[in-house]
Amino acid sequence: MTTPAIETILTEDRRYPPPEDFAAQANAQPDIYERSFDEFWETEGRERLSWFEPFTQLYEWKPPYAKWFLGGKTNVTYNCVDRHVERGLGDKVAYHWEGEPEGERRDVTFAELQRETTRLANALKTLGVGKGTAVGIYMGMVPEAAIAMLACARIGAPHTVVFGGFSADSLSDRLHDMECEVLITQDEAWRRGTTVPLKRTADEALREAPSVRSVVVLRRTGNDVPMTEGRDFWWHELVEGEPDDPASCPCEPMDSEDLLYLLYTSGTTAKPKGIAHTTAGYLCGVATTHHYIFDVEPDSVYWCAADIGWVTGHSYIVYGPLCNGTTGVLYEGTPDFPDKDRWWEIVERYEVDILYTAPTAIRAHMKWGHEHAEKHDLSSLRLLGSVGEPINPEAWEWYRRHIGGGRTPVVDTWWQTETGMIMISPLPGITTTKPGSATKPFPGVDAAVYDESGNEVGPGGGGYLVLRRPWPAMLRGIYKDDERYAETYWSKYGDVYFAGDGARIDEDGDFWLLGRVDDVMNVSGHRISTIEVESALVDHPRVAEAAVCGRNDAQTGQAIVAYVTLKGGEDGSVEMLEELRNHVARKIGPIAKPANIVFTPELPKTRSGKIMRRLLRDVAEQRTLGDTTTLADPGVVEEIRDRAAAEATEE
Ligand code: PRX
């Protein structure tokens, strides 16, 4: 018998069939799974998007490159904004915006979005921006960030949005790689009651990004920032006098395959990859998934609590929801400012019915305690979603129970910057959900699990997640690096996309994501995924969050080291340590029992909230730390190192 690529040790028996009333009204009904690949995407493409010229061919697949909706001409902003206004929905709210400083609120209707987008697009034209001119966007969570993206798409200028928490170096790398000619930013952003100096950071970045000729600066906090004469323009001054009538700046007819944006993703290695997304396939993919997976209704108030700077923000705050004419919530600040109930206050105020967030946020709320949610009426919520990392079953349960009132379906959605759209997810009116499982590939998506040699792994087995057919929103390559594109995603199994994630399929055909394959541990010849051991730890009532990794061990190859955060900021003890080791042994077996446990108030995370196990491995093996530039808070890993060292001396 060959050793499986990844073994399965965690079993989860809880099941939640969709509530009957939800199922009866759901956008996706069971026959959706009977639709053929071609028919599904053909129909969605024709009916969900408005075309200036219809497409003549559904797709073309010349591995590893795909094209979709060939021959078609359309415009993303026309689909997201103008057509809704033309259909009489101009007064519908596109975004309920909530600023971080209390009391600062603004509703932006579709008509306003159209006017503001047109004005900015006209202003950008005066700076020489036209079809094909690359534009960088470096902003916080303000409506103008979406307006900037839409203004670019209106005139056919591809954008790259750089998350507002990134440093000057990260910003200049991206601006330089894409050869951006214009940067749109703001004076400062609000964050947890203090300001983030976006313009000053941009100034520093621009020294290394000579392609940028002009900078547009939105006034947000109003504090003084340096402006360079001839290069920098205040947004409000630049748009003054520009017409806001959509006819003054018609939406540019774009080819289906014209570049919409690049989004840089760093992964674990040095140079970020410019992931390329094009026009029609991307928009169709994000709008279709948004409609069926989130079950949006015409009167929904949908809140995706991600940042616009990540792909989740692009696909499910801006392009997908706006294409569907959905009212969304846009919140500028952090979940704990000024208090830990800020999110729940927002849900109550706007009567949010759909909430989409990440496991890291859910675990933070778990750590703070459910009493914060209890202060508010969350009965408007109808559906909850999760994305970004595998969700521990206990976090899933907590989310459903304390936020969803034990009533709402929870959709755990698997996808990547590269896939552009959600690929594996329950459909909330159809799927019986299981805490911790992303369940089924979306209709028109062909996902499978392969072993090392490329054979499909049957039910129960673990292996590597692959996608066997192209999909409309798939990346069209890595900008200016064909070789890296082929090598990263297409070299393991030939013409099959390798996602870099481990997964298993259970007896019902449901997918369980097991994290990045680089994180898989090898203990006495057993290949164990980090997520299952972490979930066993989080299953303990006092544990809020856990990360595990393997460290070299003379006897077992690798030994498991766990880093654990307890609820309510509690400190660990020797008794607790033993209790947790035994808990894991009971829950999933002695093989997975951590050799040691380090208690820590925080775990090292990327700026998008993913746990960085690679650094924990460095700590466990007492190596010098690898690249820490993607860490959200570099202090955390230092603290963990001190704690681990202290424990080693105590032993
Ligand atoms: O490892 C998977 C994890 O996040 C990776 C993609 O990250 P990024 O490109 O930043 O996009 C995040 C938002 C789509 C994947 O390769 N991941 C994302 N969603 C899930 C997940 N892992 C398990 N379950 C998920 N639902």
Residues whose N, C-alpha, C, O or C-beta is under 5 A from the ligand:
A	BS01	PRX	T312 S386 V387 G388 E389 P390 I391 D412 T413 W414 W415 Q416 T417 E418 A499 D501 L513 G515 R516
